[in-house]
Amino acid sequence: MIGANVPINATAKDLSARSRWSWIPLALAIALGAGALVLTNPSPADLESFASERLVEEISDELCSGSSLPMMMRLAISNCPQLVRAQRQALGRVVRDRARRLNFGLFSLYQAEIGGQTLLDWQVPRFHATVLGLAGNFVLVEAGQTPGRRGR
């Protein structure tokens, strides 16, 4: 039954006028969604909060496990994860200050690298992180110790 939904007295002009404006609700929905993403694109201050919580866990896992620390430092530091957690706010600020933000309007991509300093004849390992900021949230894309830059 072809044309069952078309009124019998509808003209071609009526049909073309309806289809001409049928895309407007979809366009409005897309525009509203994009506007919401722009307004909720996380700022560098938001990254600092995220880094002080989530990235501290990553750094603690990398630094305090295995042989990342020299034997003398492992003997001197009785509880490495607790020491790293105690520096949470400072680490958050360092990540915020060192992060490079690629702002795409709808979302941001943050890339940060910290560490590499020499401390008591030992090079602090370099850590890197790539974080996606979208809709007021962060997603850790990749994080870890930078290859080839281990402490001695």
C-alpha positions, 0 to 999 in steps of 0.5 A: 500500500504505497502512499498510505501515510500521505493524505489524499489531498496533499500536494507535492508543494506540501510534502516538500515544505515538510521535508525541507524543515525536518532536519531542524530538530536534529541540528538543534540537538547537535548544537545543544550537545556541542554547546554543553561539551564546550561549557563543560570542557575541563580547565587546567585547575580541574586537571590539577584536582584530577592529577592530585588524586588519580595520577598520584596512584600511577606515580606511586605504583611506578616509583614504589614498586620493583627497582625504580628506587635505588637500594639506599633510598628504599632503605631510607624511605620506609613507606614510599606510597604514603610519602607519594600520597603526602605530596598529592597537592604539590604533585597536582600543581606540578602536573598542572604547571607542566601540562601542555593543553591541546584545546579542541573546544569540545574536549581537551587533551593534556600531556604532561611529563614530570621528573628527571631531576638528579637527587643525591646522585640518582636521577628521578625517573621521568613520568608521562601522562596523556589525559583526555578532558571531556564533559567535565571528566577526565580519562587517563589515556596513557601514563607511565615511566618514560622509556630509557630514563630509569634511575640508576 
